[in-house]
Amino acid sequence: MNRVPLLDAVGPDLLLRADDGSAMGMNLQRWLGHASPDDEGLLDRAVGPVLDVGCGPGRHVAALSARGVMAMGVDASPNAVQIATDNGVPVLRRSIFDALPGTGRWGTLLILDGSIGIGGDPKALLARGVELLHRRGRILVEAGPPGSGSRRLNARLEAGGKATPWFPWALVGLDAVGGLAQSAGLVVGETWEGDGRWFAGLNRI
């Protein structure tokens, strides 16, 4: 799977641009900040140990650690991992498809902030998640708005006149999560919305 580099100079105008010309602004304040009330509500559903997939600077891992929950992040971006490490957050610089500690023993996987798009193949990502989970584990995933379906695309990050190379990505709406989950050996246990964000809790079948 391709690794997605983060721009060296991250500015407030960071965009995720698709090869069809569409673009989406990235919420850097949320990404670089502390866990929000909506994040904290989601984390109430997490049972340790927790692995945060595509964790970025690690705000969810930091919030869980503050609660005394064992948690670790994994991200392929050296920039994101450096920020997390500088803040004392345990994050591995690695692809989710690489060998990882605790395989088969994680209680919860977090796939948030658009990370369901990693590799452009959400079915493969969820199947990999099942490999990592304990047999009673679950995945908490953030999706797009209901009715937006699922599509694969090529995308790149743009900011300050700079751009990353194109990489495979996917967009997944809440309505498409159920079918993808089932194909990976999961079932949707619950869905909810908070502050314009949509989430699903996926349980192993």
N, C-alpha and C positions, 0 to 999 in steps of 0.2 A: 504494500500500500504506500502511496506517496505521502511524504511528510510535508506539512504546510508551514513554511517559515513565516514568522511575524515580521513586519517591517521594522528595520532598525530605528527609524524615527516615527513613533506613533503620535499622531496629532488628533485634534478633535474632529477632523474631517475624514476619519478613516471610513472607507466604504468596502463592502463586499460586492464586487461587480461580477455579474454572470456574463457568459459569452453570447447571450441573446440581447445584451445591451441594458438589461435591468440592473439596478443597483439598490443596495440596502445599507443604510447607515448603521454603524456598530456603536452600541451603547458603552463607550469606554469608561464613563463615570461608574457605571454599575460593575463593569468587568474589573476595574482597578480598585474599586472601593471595598467596603465591608459588606457583609451579608445584610440584605434588606429585610424588612418584616415579612415579605412574601417568601424570600429565601428561607428565613427561619421557620416559617410555617411548613415549607416543604421538608426541611431537615427534621422536623418532628416525626415524619414518616419513615426516616432512615434508621435501620437497625445495624449496628456495627458488627464486624469491621466494615468500613465504607471505602470504596474506591471511586474517586471522581475522575471520569474519563474526559480528556480535553479540558483539564481543570483551569488552564490559564494561570494567573497569579495565585490562585488557590484560596479565594475567599470562603468557599464552602468548607474546605478542609480546615481552615483556621477556625471557622465558627463551630464545627464539630469538635475539634480539639479543645476548644474553650469549654465545651460541655462535658469533656471527659470521655468522648466517644473516639475509639481508635479509627483513624482515617488517614488516607494517603491519596495524593493526586498523581496523575500521569499525563504528560503533555509532550509533544514532539518539538515545540517551539523553544529554542534556547533562551530567547528573550523572556518569555513567560516564566520559564523555570528559574531563571536568574532572579527575577522579581520575587518569586515565591521563596527561594532559598535565602535571599537577603532578609526576608521578613520572618525567617525561622519556620516556614511552612514545609512539611515533608512532601516533596514532589519528585518524581522520577522523570528524567528526560528520556522518553521512550515512546514508541508507537504502541497503541493498545493491542496491536497484532504481534508485538514482540513477546518474548518470554517475560512473565511477570511473577513476582512473589505472591504466594497465597492463592494460587490457582485452585479453584474448587472450594474455597473457604470464605469468600467474601459474602457478607450478609446483604449488602446493598451496593449497587452500582448507580452512580449519578451520571446522566448524559444530558447536560443542560447547556444553555447559552448557544444553541445551534449545533452542538457537537454531534447530534444525530446525523449530520451531513458528512462526517469524517469518511474519507475514502470514496465518497460517491455511491456507497452501497450500504444503506441502512439495514438491509436484511443480514448481510455478513457481519455488520457491527453488532447487531443484537444477538446473532448466533455466537459470536466471540464472547459477548457478555454472559451468555448462559454457561459457557465453559468455565468462566471465572467464578461464577456464583456457587454458594452452598446450595444444597438441594432444596432448601426452604428459603433461598434468597429471593430478592426482587430487584427490579430496575426501575428507577424513577427517571422519566424522560420528559424533556421539554419539546413541544412540537409547535408548528405554526397554527394559524387560525383554522377552526373547523371549516371544511368545504374547500380547502386549498389543495387537497390531494398530495401526491408525491411525484417528484421528478428529479432526474439526474441532470447535472450540468457541469460545465467547467467554470471555475471562478478564480478570481484573484483579489488580493487586498490592495487598496490604493490609498495613498495619503501623501500630501505635500509634494505632489509631482512624481512620487515614486510608486512602483508597483512590484508585487511579487510575480513569479512565473504563474502560469495557469495551473490549476490543480483540480482533480475531480471532487465534486461536492454534491450534496443532495439537499433538497428542501422537502420536508415532510409535514403535512397538516395533521391535525388531531384526528380527522376522519380516516386517515390512511394508517394510523398506528396499529389498529386492531389486526389488519391483514398481515402486516409485517411481523407483528408479534407472534401471531399464530404460526407463521412459516419458520420461526426461530424456536418454537417450543415454549412459547409464553402465552399468557392470556391477560387481557386488560382487567385489572381488579377495580380500578377507579379512575375517573378523570375529574379535573377541576380547573378553574380559571382564577387568576389573581393578578390584578393590576395590568390587564391586557395581555397576560401570558397564559399559555395553556399547557397543562401537564397531564401525564398518565402514569399510573403505577402498574407495572407489569410483573406478574407472578409466574413462576415456573409451573408448567402443567404436570 
